[in-house]
Amino acid sequence: RYWSPSRQWCGAGIMDGADYYVALEIDDKADETAIKKAYRRLVLRWHPDKHPDGREEAEERIRLINAAYEILSNPTKKEGYDYQRRAVEKRRSGVAPSAPMNVSPRMRIPKEFMMQPIGYPEKFFRTPAQRRAFVHARRDAQADFQSFFQDCKFSLWWLPEVNNMCRIRVLGSRARGESEGAAGGIAGGLNLAFELGGPEGMTESEVTLMEARKGQKTDRVNFIAITSPAYDGAFRFEAANFRGFYLAFVPPTHLRVLPVSDDDQACVIDFMLVDFTVMFKFIDIEEVLLPSVAQHGGSWVSLSTLRADSNVKTYFHQILGKPIWDIEDFVSYFEGHWTLWEYRADDQSVRVRPPAEKLGQLLQSARTADDVAGAIAGAGDELQLLSLQAATRALQVLADAPSTGEIDVITAVNRIAAHKKILGAIRSIAANALQGTECPSLQQLLGVIEKTSLLGGESPSADFLGQRDLVIEHLADLVLSQIVLGPNAPPAFRVTLGDLWGLLRIPRLADREAQKLLPDVFTPLFAGAGLPLLVKASRDSAAAGCTGLASVAAAAALAQMGANGKNGEEGEGEALAALRSLAEAGVRLEDIAAQARARAAHATAAPLAGLLCAIAERSSGASEDLEMAAACLAGKADFPTLSPEALLSLAVAATKTAAMRPIVDAAARAAAAA
């Protein structure tokens, strides 16, 4: 098998086809030296800076390479990964488990344990905030090492009624009235719970947490522990009162109780129970290096100093059980984790990127809306210092995220928090960009306004909507204050005609005082534009309520049409269509009527009728030019061939302005003849 970017293995499990040996391009019997050499080689090959035209694929490759190395370089993680990998391969080959089925699970399950779905050796059952149960890898949760694994600690409370009947308890949790958290071998705490049957006939259930005293709520918290008939070393938990209903992991993060067969591929009902005493061996090297760098001043630290640090030595000797890395190993690691670390080759030193810089790197390499949301939701004050480029990408990804599909509570909370946080920070980010060295362009800021207007989804709350409007108003005023400087504006804010449509998309542009100066800015630009673009500019400006802009665009179009003169019947048809579009913008109606009068003699009845109706519908006063054009239309030989709809429109137009009266009798005769 070979890696393909479409597989998106990073974060996937063995069940999904992820194979970390394949990721590192090594044999599954490779020793530690071969694993390190492969990692060095692949980091050099796939560093995103070497792939400017394929950065997304390179970042995906590096993510997978890092994930593979993190597992295969840690003996405890590698042992668990290899065990599950072999169990899955045996199952796929139809080989039965070798563990004896007649040994009671009670004799084999650790007193305190962590639960992992088979085939997903990086994921653990967790009960964050002791409310609901989820399945998370370390990267899925905003939690430090201690907090993450404290939420992964479980034990079984064995019940005497039936062999292997038990309750799955969250260690450290407290039921009402308990002064201390639940501990192994002691009653109390909260249990994994579900709700099946009942008046609504529920056939599956999310897993929640519930207190239950002896003999209470047996239909909601009691399970039967079963040795897995499919995988070596794994166990299943069947609902005691609902045979055939199992505790199940439904990727990516859901934990449910539902009816499952052995052939069901949509979920996992077999779990590895890892003794909690080895929890500390799951610590990542990053969690050792960060405090070590901080201890040495928090700025640039030489690699030789890091190698001599007592905590780093302890990690390698006691956790990994191996010699400390050499300089080259550290360099490869820091190069592979460039979003967090910056390595300086000149003096072989490293520093932790400042929070805002790190956040920018994370957002730059984030693959999904949930990756972006998680990074922003976990950010603090550094969000205010984010670069405008990184903030723009974050806004784009969040705005494009689909609102459909089932997501877990933590993902939903992260998305909501991310929208609120980025909205609260974007004003400062834009102001810092303008005052600093980033020098954002007009187009970039217009893009920020457009993407900001999409935050909150289709139905934002009233409070969010009010805050969003204030932010957009501030950004719009920021942009307009630069544009109206005209020739004195910064080079990045020199307006082109193409920028008009970005400005027109600013919400409530017509209500902003600065927009009244835009006609002066765009008048010179309109002078050299083509007729179709001028007509579009006039109509779109009018639709946005910017009548001043619409008027100067229409004036430029009319001047161009007057200069071009008459160009035969085909040219007249195009001219009348352009005039009608300008009339529908509701500006320069007197000038348009004058053009209509000048062209009426050479026009055919149908386009002239459409033009005059458009003028009359929007004109409130008398117009000699309109009246003369109407009289010319009434006398045309092809007037009787107008459609009934066109005749009706002319009759209605005659009721709105006296200038159309000459058309009434002719329209009536043509209608009667028809």
C-alpha positions as CSV (number, residue, x, y, z in Angstrom):
1,R,0.0,0.0,0.0
2,Y,1.1,3.5,-0.7
3,W,0.1,6.8,0.9
4,S,-2.4,8.9,-1.0
5,P,-3.4,12.5,0.1
6,S,-7.0,11.6,-0.5
7,R,-6.8,9.0,2.3
8,Q,-6.2,11.7,5.0
9,W,-4.7,9.1,7.4
10,C,-3.6,11.5,10.1
11,G,-6.0,10.9,13.0
12,A,-7.5,7.8,11.2
13,G,-7.3,4.4,12.8
14,I,-6.0,1.0,11.7
15,M,-9.6,0.2,10.8
16,D,-9.5,3.0,8.2
17,G,-6.4,1.6,6.5
18,A,-3.9,3.8,8.3
19,D,-0.5,2.1,8.6
20,Y,2.3,4.0,10.3
21,Y,5.0,1.6,9.0
22,V,3.8,2.4,5.5
23,A,3.8,6.1,6.4
24,L,7.5,5.9,7.3
25,E,8.2,3.7,4.4
26,I,9.7,1.0,6.6
27,D,9.1,-2.7,7.3
28,D,7.1,-3.6,10.4
29,K,10.1,-5.3,11.8
30,A,12.3,-2.2,11.5
31,D,14.4,-1.4,14.6
32,E,14.8,1.9,16.4
33,T,17.7,3.0,14.2
34,A,15.8,2.4,11.0
35,I,12.7,4.3,12.3
36,K,14.8,7.3,13.2
37,K,16.6,7.3,9.8
38,A,13.3,7.1,8.0
39,Y,11.9,10.0,10.0
40,R,14.9,12.2,9.2
41,R,14.8,11.4,5.5
42,L,11.0,12.0,5.2
43,V,11.0,15.3,7.1
44,L,13.7,16.6,4.8
45,R,11.8,15.5,1.8
46,W,8.4,16.7,2.7
47,H,9.0,19.9,4.6
48,P,6.3,22.3,3.2
49,D,8.8,25.0,2.5
50,K,10.3,22.8,-0.2
51,H,6.9,22.4,-1.8
52,P,5.4,25.9,-2.4
53,D,3.2,24.6,-5.2
54,G,2.1,21.5,-3.3
55,R,2.1,22.8,0.3
56,E,-1.2,21.3,1.3
57,E,-0.1,17.8,0.3
58,A,3.3,18.3,2.0
59,E,1.6,19.4,5.2
60,E,-0.6,16.4,5.1
61,R,2.4,14.2,4.6
62,I,4.3,15.8,7.5
63,R,1.3,15.4,9.8
64,L,1.1,11.7,9.1
65,I,4.9,11.3,9.4
66,N,4.9,13.1,12.8
67,A,2.0,11.0,14.0
68,A,3.7,7.8,12.9
69,Y,7.0,8.7,14.5
70,E,5.3,9.7,17.8
71,I,3.8,6.2,18.0
72,L,6.7,4.1,16.7
73,S,9.4,5.9,18.7
74,N,7.7,5.4,22.0
75,P,8.0,1.8,23.2
76,T,4.7,1.8,25.2
77,K,2.7,3.4,22.3
78,K,4.4,1.2,19.8
79,E,3.6,-2.0,21.8
80,G,-0.1,-1.0,21.9
81,Y,-0.2,-0.1,18.2
82,D,1.5,-3.3,17.2
83,Y,-0.8,-5.4,19.3
84,Q,-3.9,-3.8,17.9
85,R,-2.5,-4.0,14.4
86,R,-1.9,-7.7,14.7
87,A,-5.3,-8.2,16.2
88,V,-7.0,-6.4,13.3
89,E,-5.0,-8.3,10.7
90,K,-5.9,-11.7,12.4
91,R,-9.5,-10.7,12.3
92,R,-9.4,-9.8,8.7
93,S,-7.7,-13.1,7.9
94,G,-10.4,-15.0,9.7
95,V,-8.1,-16.2,12.5
96,A,-9.8,-16.7,15.8
97,P,-8.4,-15.0,18.9
98,S,-5.8,-17.0,20.9
99,A,-6.9,-15.8,24.3
100,P,-8.9,-18.4,26.3
101,M,-12.7,-17.6,26.1
102,N,-13.3,-19.5,29.4
103,V,-11.3,-17.1,31.6
104,S,-13.6,-14.7,33.2
105,P,-13.2,-11.0,32.2
106,R,-13.2,-10.2,35.9
107,M,-9.9,-12.0,36.3
108,R,-8.3,-10.2,33.4
109,I,-9.5,-6.6,33.5
110,P,-7.2,-4.1,35.4
111,K,-8.6,-2.5,38.5
112,E,-8.1,1.0,37.0
113,F,-7.9,1.3,33.3
114,M,-8.2,3.4,30.1
115,M,-10.5,2.3,27.3
116,Q,-9.4,2.3,23.6
117,P,-11.6,1.2,20.7
118,I,-9.9,-1.6,18.8
119,G,-8.1,-0.3,15.7
120,Y,-7.7,3.2,17.1
121,P,-4.7,3.1,19.4
122,E,-4.5,6.9,19.8
123,K,-8.1,7.3,21.0
124,F,-9.4,7.1,24.5
125,F,-12.8,7.2,26.2
126,R,-13.1,10.5,28.0
127,T,-15.6,12.2,30.2
128,P,-14.7,15.9,30.1
129,A,-16.4,18.0,32.7
130,Q,-18.0,14.7,33.9
131,R,-21.1,15.3,31.8
132,R,-21.0,13.1,28.7
133,A,-18.6,10.5,27.3
134,F,-16.6,10.9,24.1
135,V,-13.7,9.2,22.3
136,H,-10.8,11.5,21.7
137,A,-7.2,11.5,20.6
138,R,-4.8,13.9,22.3
139,R,-5.1,16.3,19.3
140,D,-8.9,16.4,19.6
141,A,-9.0,18.0,23.0
142,Q,-7.9,21.3,24.4
143,A,-6.3,19.8,27.5
144,D,-2.9,19.3,29.0
145,F,-1.5,15.8,29.7
146,Q,-2.7,15.5,33.3
147,S,-6.2,16.9,32.5
148,F,-6.6,14.7,29.4
149,F,-5.8,11.4,31.1
150,Q,-7.6,12.2,34.4
151,D,-10.8,12.2,32.3
152,C,-9.8,8.8,30.9
153,K,-9.7,6.9,34.2
154,F,-12.3,4.1,34.7
155,S,-13.0,1.1,36.8
156,L,-15.6,-1.7,36.9
157,W,-18.0,-2.1,39.8
158,W,-18.8,-5.8,39.7
159,L,-22.4,-6.9,40.6
160,P,-23.3,-10.2,42.1
161,E,-26.6,-10.9,40.3
162,V,-25.1,-12.2,37.1
163,N,-21.6,-13.4,36.2
164,N,-19.6,-10.5,34.7
165,M,-22.3,-8.0,35.3
166,C,-20.8,-4.6,36.0
167,R,-21.1,-0.9,36.0
168,I,-18.4,1.3,34.2
169,R,-17.5,4.0,36.7
170,V,-15.6,7.3,36.1
171,L,-12.9,7.4,38.7
172,G,-12.6,10.7,40.4
173,S,-16.3,11.5,39.7
174,R,-18.7,12.5,42.5
175,A,-22.4,11.7,42.9
176,R,-24.5,14.1,44.9
177,G,-23.7,14.1,48.5
178,E,-20.2,12.6,48.1
179,S,-17.3,14.4,49.5
180,E,-14.6,12.5,47.6
181,G,-14.4,11.2,44.1
182,A,-14.9,7.6,43.2
183,A,-11.9,5.3,43.6
184,G,-11.2,1.7,42.5
185,G,-12.9,-0.8,44.8
186,I,-15.0,1.8,46.6
187,A,-18.7,2.4,45.8
188,G,-19.9,5.8,44.5
189,G,-19.2,8.2,41.7
190,L,-20.9,8.4,38.2
191,N,-21.5,5.5,35.8
192,L,-21.6,5.3,32.0
193,A,-25.3,5.3,31.3
194,F,-27.8,5.0,28.4
195,E,-31.5,5.1,27.8
196,L,-33.2,2.4,25.6
197,G,-36.8,1.4,25.2
198,G,-39.2,3.6,27.2
199,P,-42.4,5.2,25.9
200,E,-40.6,6.4,22.8
201,G,-39.2,3.0,22.0
202,M,-35.6,4.3,21.7
203,T,-33.4,1.8,19.8
204,E,-30.0,3.6,20.4
205,S,-28.7,6.0,22.9
206,E,-25.8,8.4,23.5
207,V,-23.7,7.6,26.5
208,T,-24.1,10.0,29.4
209,L,-23.0,9.9,33.1
210,M,-25.4,9.0,35.9
211,E,-25.3,8.2,39.6
212,A,-26.9,5.0,40.6
213,R,-27.0,3.4,44.1
214,K,-27.2,-0.3,44.7
215,G,-30.1,-1.8,42.8
216,Q,-31.1,1.5,41.2
217,K,-31.4,2.2,37.5
218,T,-30.3,-1.2,36.5
219,D,-31.7,-0.9,33.0
220,R,-29.6,2.2,32.4
221,V,-26.2,1.5,33.9
222,N,-25.7,-2.3,34.0
223,F,-23.5,-4.0,31.4
224,I,-22.2,-7.6,30.9
225,A,-18.4,-7.7,30.3
226,I,-17.6,-10.2,27.5
227,T,-14.2,-11.4,26.2
228,S,-14.2,-10.3,22.6
229,P,-14.8,-13.3,20.2
230,A,-13.1,-11.3,17.4
231,Y,-9.9,-9.7,18.7
232,D,-7.1,-10.8,21.0
233,G,-7.1,-9.0,24.3
234,A,-10.2,-7.0,23.7
235,F,-13.6,-6.9,25.6
236,R,-17.2,-6.0,24.8
237,F,-19.9,-4.5,27.0
238,E,-23.4,-5.6,26.4
239,A,-26.4,-3.8,28.0
240,A,-27.5,-6.2,30.7
241,N,-31.2,-5.7,30.1
242,F,-31.1,-5.3,26.3
243,R,-29.4,-8.3,24.8
244,G,-27.7,-7.6,21.5
245,F,-27.1,-3.9,22.4
246,Y,-23.5,-3.0,22.9
247,L,-21.4,-0.1,24.0
248,A,-20.1,1.2,20.7
249,F,-17.6,3.8,19.3
250,V,-19.0,5.6,16.3
251,P,-16.2,7.5,14.6
252,P,-15.0,10.1,14.8
253,T,-15.9,10.8,18.5
254,H,-19.3,9.4,19.5
255,L,-20.0,6.8,22.1
256,R,-23.3,5.1,22.0
257,V,-25.2,2.0,23.0
258,L,-26.9,0.4,20.0
259,P,-27.7,-3.0,18.4
260,V,-24.7,-4.2,16.5
261,S,-23.7,-7.4,14.6
262,D,-20.2,-8.7,14.1
263,D,-20.3,-7.6,10.5
264,D,-21.2,-4.0,11.2
265,Q,-18.5,-1.7,9.8
266,A,-20.0,1.6,10.9
267,C,-18.9,1.3,14.6
268,V,-16.5,-0.6,17.0
269,I,-17.8,-2.6,19.9
270,D,-14.5,-4.2,20.9
271,F,-12.2,-2.3,23.3
272,M,-8.7,-2.6,24.8
273,L,-8.5,-1.9,28.5
274,V,-5.1,-0.4,29.3
275,D,-3.8,-0.5,32.8
276,F,-3.9,3.1,34.1
277,T,-0.5,2.7,35.8
278,V,1.2,3.1,32.4
279,M,-0.6,6.4,31.8
280,F,2.5,8.5,32.3
281,K,4.3,6.6,29.5
282,F,1.9,8.3,27.0
283,I,3.4,11.7,27.6
284,D,4.7,13.4,24.4
285,I,8.2,14.8,24.1
286,E,6.7,18.2,23.4
287,E,5.3,18.2,26.9
288,V,8.8,17.7,28.3
289,L,10.6,20.1,26.0
290,L,8.3,23.1,26.5
291,P,8.9,23.5,30.2
292,S,12.6,22.8,29.7
293,V,12.9,25.6,27.2
294,A,11.0,27.9,29.5
295,Q,13.2,27.0,32.4
296,H,16.3,28.2,30.4
297,G,14.9,31.7,29.7
298,G,12.2,31.0,27.2
299,S,14.1,32.4,24.2
300,W,16.7,30.7,22.0
301,V,18.1,27.7,23.7
302,S,21.0,25.6,22.3
303,L,20.4,22.0,21.6
304,S,23.4,21.0,23.7
305,T,21.7,22.7,26.7
306,L,18.5,20.8,26.0
307,R,20.3,17.5,25.8
308,A,21.9,18.2,29.2
309,D,18.6,19.2,30.9
310,S,17.7,16.8,33.7
311,N,14.0,16.5,32.8
312,V,14.8,15.7,29.2
313,K,17.3,13.0,30.3
314,T,14.7,11.6,32.7
315,Y,12.1,11.4,29.9
316,F,14.4,9.4,27.6
317,H,15.8,7.1,30.3
318,Q,12.7,6.4,32.4
319,I,9.8,6.9,30.0
320,L,11.2,5.8,26.7
321,G,13.9,3.6,28.2
322,K,16.5,4.6,25.6
323,P,19.5,6.9,25.2
324,I,18.8,10.6,24.6
325,W,18.6,11.8,21.0
326,D,21.7,13.1,19.3
327,I,21.7,16.6,17.8
328,E,20.5,15.4,14.4
329,D,17.5,13.7,15.9
330,F,16.5,16.9,17.7
331,V,16.9,18.9,14.5
332,S,14.7,16.5,12.6
333,Y,12.0,16.8,15.3
334,F,12.0,20.6,15.4
335,E,12.0,20.8,11.6
336,G,9.0,18.4,11.5
337,H,7.1,20.4,14.1
338,W,7.7,23.9,12.6
339,T,4.3,25.2,13.7
340,L,5.5,25.2,17.3
341,W,9.3,25.4,17.1
342,E,11.7,27.6,15.1
343,Y,15.1,26.0,14.6
344,R,18.2,28.2,13.9
345,A,20.9,26.2,12.2
346,D,23.7,28.8,12.6
347,D,24.1,28.2,16.3
348,Q,22.1,25.0,16.6
349,S,19.5,26.6,18.8
350,V,15.7,26.5,19.1
351,R,12.9,28.7,20.4
352,V,9.2,28.2,21.0
353,R,7.3,30.4,18.6
354,P,5.5,33.3,20.3
355,P,1.8,32.5,20.9
356,A,0.5,34.7,18.0
357,E,3.1,33.3,15.6
358,K,2.3,29.7,16.7
359,L,-1.4,30.3,16.3
360,G,-0.7,31.7,12.8
361,Q,1.3,28.6,11.9
362,L,-1.4,26.3,13.2
363,L,-4.1,28.1,11.2
364,Q,-1.9,28.1,8.1
365,S,-1.6,24.3,8.3
366,A,-5.1,23.5,9.6
367,R,-6.9,21.2,7.2
368,T,-10.6,21.5,8.3
369,A,-13.0,24.0,9.8
370,D,-12.8,22.0,13.0
371,D,-9.0,22.3,13.1
372,V,-9.4,26.0,12.7
373,A,-12.2,26.2,15.3
374,G,-10.2,24.2,17.8
375,A,-7.1,26.4,17.4
376,I,-9.1,29.7,17.8
377,A,-11.3,28.4,20.6
378,G,-8.2,27.5,22.6
379,A,-6.4,30.9,21.9
380,G,-6.1,33.7,24.4
381,D,-4.9,37.3,24.0
382,E,-2.6,36.2,21.2
383,L,-5.6,36.1,18.9
384,Q,-5.5,39.9,18.9
385,L,-2.0,39.9,17.5
386,L,-2.7,37.4,14.7
387,S,-1.6,38.4,11.3
388,L,-4.3,39.6,8.9
389,Q,-3.3,36.9,6.4
390,A,-3.8,34.1,9.0
391,A,-7.1,35.7,10.2
392,T,-8.4,35.9,6.6
393,R,-7.7,32.3,6.0
394,A,-9.4,31.4,9.3
395,L,-12.5,33.5,8.4
396,Q,-12.7,31.8,5.0
397,V,-12.5,28.3,6.5
398,L,-15.0,29.0,9.2
399,A,-17.4,30.7,6.8
400,D,-17.2,27.8,4.3
401,A,-17.8,25.1,7.0
402,P,-21.0,23.1,6.2
403,S,-23.7,23.6,8.8
404,T,-25.2,20.2,8.2
405,G,-24.1,16.8,9.5
406,E,-23.9,15.4,13.0
407,I,-21.1,16.8,15.3
408,D,-20.4,16.2,18.9
409,V,-20.8,18.7,21.7
410,I,-17.2,19.7,22.0
411,T,-16.9,20.3,18.3
412,A,-20.1,22.4,18.3
413,V,-18.8,24.4,21.3
414,N,-15.5,25.0,19.6
415,R,-17.2,26.3,16.5
416,I,-19.4,28.7,18.4
417,A,-16.5,29.9,20.5
418,A,-14.3,30.3,17.4
419,H,-16.9,32.5,15.6
420,K,-17.3,34.7,18.7
421,K,-13.5,35.0,19.4
422,I,-12.5,35.8,15.8
423,L,-15.3,38.3,15.5
424,G,-14.2,40.0,18.7
425,A,-10.5,40.1,17.6
426,I,-10.8,41.1,13.9
427,R,-11.0,44.9,14.5
428,S,-7.7,44.8,16.4
429,I,-6.2,42.5,13.8
430,A,-7.1,44.9,11.0
431,A,-6.0,48.0,12.9
432,N,-2.6,46.4,13.8
433,A,-2.1,45.4,10.2
434,L,-2.7,48.9,8.9
435,Q,-0.4,50.4,11.6
436,G,2.4,47.8,11.3
437,T,4.5,46.4,8.5
438,E,2.0,44.0,7.1
439,C,0.6,46.6,4.7
440,P,-2.7,45.0,3.8
441,S,-4.3,45.7,0.4
442,L,-7.7,47.1,-0.2
443,Q,-8.8,43.8,-1.8
444,Q,-7.6,41.9,1.3
445,L,-9.6,44.1,3.7
446,L,-12.7,43.9,1.5
447,G,-12.3,40.1,1.6
448,V,-12.2,40.3,5.4
449,I,-15.4,42.3,5.5
450,E,-17.2,39.9,3.2
451,K,-16.1,36.8,5.2
452,T,-16.9,38.5,8.5
453,S,-20.4,39.0,7.3
454,L,-20.8,35.2,7.0
455,L,-19.8,34.5,10.6
456,G,-22.5,33.1,12.8
457,G,-24.1,31.0,10.1
458,E,-27.5,31.5,8.5
459,S,-29.4,32.2,11.8
460,P,-27.1,34.0,14.2
461,S,-28.4,35.2,17.6
462,A,-29.6,38.8,18.0
463,D,-26.6,39.6,20.2
464,F,-24.1,38.0,17.7
465,L,-25.8,39.8,14.8
466,G,-25.5,43.1,16.6
467,Q,-21.8,42.6,17.4
468,R,-21.2,41.5,13.8
469,D,-22.8,44.6,12.4
470,L,-20.7,46.8,14.6
471,V,-17.5,45.1,13.6
472,I,-18.4,45.3,9.9
473,E,-19.2,49.0,10.3
474,H,-15.8,49.6,11.9
475,L,-14.0,47.8,9.1
476,A,-16.0,49.5,6.4
477,D,-15.2,52.9,7.9
478,L,-11.5,51.9,8.1
479,V,-11.5,51.0,4.4
480,L,-13.5,54.0,3.2
481,S,-11.3,56.4,5.2
482,Q,-8.3,55.3,3.2
483,I,-10.1,55.1,-0.2
484,V,-11.5,58.7,-0.1
485,L,-8.0,60.1,0.2
486,G,-7.8,59.5,-3.6
487,P,-4.3,60.1,-5.0
488,N,-3.1,60.6,-1.4
489,A,-4.2,57.1,-0.4
490,P,-1.5,54.5,0.5
491,P,-0.4,52.6,-2.6
492,A,-2.2,49.4,-1.4
493,F,-5.5,51.4,-1.3
494,R,-5.3,52.9,-4.8
495,V,-8.7,51.9,-6.2
496,T,-9.3,50.2,-9.5
497,L,-12.6,49.8,-11.2
498,G,-12.7,46.2,-10.3
499,D,-12.7,47.2,-6.6
500,L,-16.2,48.7,-7.0
501,W,-18.0,45.4,-6.6
502,G,-16.1,44.5,-3.4
503,L,-17.1,47.9,-2.0
504,L,-20.7,47.4,-3.0
505,R,-20.9,44.2,-1.1
506,I,-20.2,46.0,2.2
507,P,-23.4,45.7,4.2
508,R,-25.4,48.9,4.4
509,L,-22.8,50.8,2.4
510,A,-25.4,53.5,1.4
511,D,-25.8,54.4,5.1
512,R,-22.2,55.3,5.6
513,E,-21.2,59.0,5.3
514,A,-17.9,58.3,3.6
515,Q,-19.6,56.6,0.6
516,K,-20.8,60.1,-0.5
517,L,-17.2,60.8,-1.5
518,L,-16.9,57.6,-3.7
519,P,-18.3,59.3,-6.9
520,D,-15.3,61.6,-6.9
521,V,-13.0,58.6,-6.5
522,F,-14.6,56.6,-9.3
523,T,-15.4,59.3,-11.9
524,P,-11.8,59.2,-13.4
525,L,-12.0,55.4,-13.5
526,F,-15.3,55.4,-15.3
527,A,-14.0,57.6,-18.0
528,G,-12.0,54.8,-19.6
529,A,-14.4,51.9,-19.0
530,G,-16.4,50.1,-21.6
531,L,-20.1,50.5,-22.0
532,P,-21.2,47.1,-20.6
533,L,-19.1,47.6,-17.4
534,L,-20.5,51.1,-16.9
535,V,-24.1,49.9,-17.3
536,K,-23.4,47.2,-14.7
537,A,-21.7,49.6,-12.4
538,S,-24.7,51.9,-12.5
539,R,-27.3,49.2,-11.9
540,D,-25.3,47.5,-9.1
541,S,-24.5,50.8,-7.4
542,A,-28.2,51.7,-7.5
543,A,-29.1,48.3,-6.1
544,A,-26.8,48.9,-3.2
545,G,-28.5,52.3,-2.6
546,C,-25.5,54.3,-3.7
547,T,-27.3,56.6,-6.1
548,G,-24.4,59.0,-6.4
549,L,-22.1,56.3,-7.7
550,A,-24.9,55.0,-10.0
551,S,-25.4,58.5,-11.4
552,V,-21.8,59.1,-12.3
553,A,-21.5,55.7,-13.9
554,A,-24.6,56.3,-15.9
555,A,-23.3,59.8,-17.0
556,A,-20.1,58.1,-18.3
557,A,-22.1,55.5,-20.2
558,L,-24.4,58.2,-21.8
559,A,-21.4,60.3,-22.8
560,Q,-19.9,57.3,-24.4
561,M,-23.1,56.4,-26.3
562,G,-23.5,60.0,-27.4
563,A,-19.9,60.0,-28.7
564,N,-20.4,56.7,-30.6
565,G,-23.5,58.1,-32.5
566,K,-25.8,55.8,-34.5
567,N,-24.5,52.4,-35.7
568,G,-27.3,51.0,-37.8
569,E,-30.3,48.9,-36.7
570,E,-28.2,46.3,-34.8
571,G,-26.2,49.0,-33.0
572,E,-29.4,50.9,-32.1
573,G,-30.9,47.7,-30.6
574,E,-27.8,47.3,-28.3
575,A,-27.9,51.0,-27.5
576,L,-31.6,50.9,-26.5
577,A,-31.0,47.8,-24.3
578,A,-28.1,49.6,-22.6
579,L,-30.4,52.7,-22.1
580,R,-33.1,50.5,-20.6
581,S,-30.7,49.0,-18.1
582,L,-29.6,52.5,-17.1
583,A,-33.2,53.6,-16.7
584,E,-33.9,50.6,-14.5
585,A,-31.2,52.0,-12.1
586,G,-33.4,55.0,-11.7
587,V,-30.8,57.7,-12.3
588,R,-30.2,60.3,-15.1
589,L,-33.7,59.7,-16.4
590,E,-33.9,63.1,-18.1
591,D,-30.6,62.4,-20.0
592,I,-31.8,58.9,-20.9
593,A,-35.1,60.3,-22.2
594,A,-33.1,62.7,-24.4
595,Q,-31.1,59.8,-25.8
596,A,-34.4,57.9,-26.4
597,R,-35.8,60.8,-28.3
598,A,-32.6,61.2,-30.4
599,R,-32.6,57.5,-31.3
600,A,-36.4,56.9,-31.6
601,A,-36.6,57.6,-35.4
602,H,-34.1,54.8,-36.1
603,A,-35.4,52.3,-33.6
604,T,-37.8,49.4,-34.0
605,A,-40.9,49.4,-31.9
606,A,-40.2,46.6,-29.4
607,P,-36.9,47.8,-27.8
608,L,-38.1,51.4,-27.9
609,A,-41.3,50.4,-26.0
610,G,-39.3,48.6,-23.4
611,L,-37.0,51.6,-22.9
612,L,-39.9,54.1,-22.6
613,C,-41.7,51.9,-20.1
614,A,-38.6,51.7,-17.9
615,I,-38.2,55.5,-18.0
616,A,-41.9,56.2,-17.3
617,E,-42.1,53.7,-14.3
618,R,-39.3,55.7,-12.5
619,S,-40.0,59.3,-13.7
620,S,-42.4,61.4,-11.7
621,G,-42.5,64.7,-13.7
622,A,-43.2,65.9,-17.2
623,S,-40.6,65.3,-19.9
624,E,-40.7,66.8,-23.4
625,D,-38.1,64.3,-24.6
626,L,-40.1,61.4,-23.3
627,E,-43.3,62.7,-24.8
628,M,-41.7,63.2,-28.2
629,A,-40.2,59.7,-28.1
630,A,-43.6,58.3,-27.2
631,A,-45.2,60.1,-30.1
632,C,-42.5,58.7,-32.5
633,L,-43.2,55.2,-31.1
634,A,-47.0,55.5,-31.7
635,G,-46.4,56.3,-35.3
636,K,-44.1,53.5,-36.2
637,A,-45.3,51.0,-38.8
638,D,-44.4,48.0,-36.6
639,F,-46.2,49.4,-33.5
640,P,-49.2,47.1,-34.1
641,T,-47.0,44.0,-34.0
642,L,-46.1,44.6,-30.3
643,S,-47.1,41.8,-28.0
644,P,-50.2,42.1,-25.7
645,E,-47.8,42.2,-22.7
646,A,-45.9,45.1,-24.2
647,L,-49.1,47.0,-25.0
648,L,-50.4,46.5,-21.5
649,S,-47.1,47.8,-20.1
650,L,-47.4,50.9,-22.2
651,A,-50.9,51.5,-21.0
652,V,-49.8,51.2,-17.4
653,A,-46.9,53.6,-18.0
654,A,-49.3,56.1,-19.5
655,T,-51.1,56.2,-16.1
656,K,-47.9,57.2,-14.3
657,T,-46.7,60.2,-16.4
658,A,-48.5,62.5,-18.8
659,A,-45.5,62.3,-21.1
660,M,-46.7,58.9,-22.3
661,R,-50.3,60.1,-23.2
662,P,-49.5,60.1,-27.0
663,I,-49.2,56.3,-26.8
664,V,-52.7,55.6,-25.4
665,D,-54.8,55.8,-28.5
666,A,-52.3,53.8,-30.6
667,A,-52.0,51.2,-27.9
668,A,-55.8,50.8,-27.7
669,R,-56.1,50.5,-31.5
670,A,-53.3,47.8,-31.6
671,A,-54.9,45.9,-28.7
672,A,-58.4,46.0,-30.4
673,A,-56.9,44.8,-33.7
674,A,-55.1,42.0,-31.9
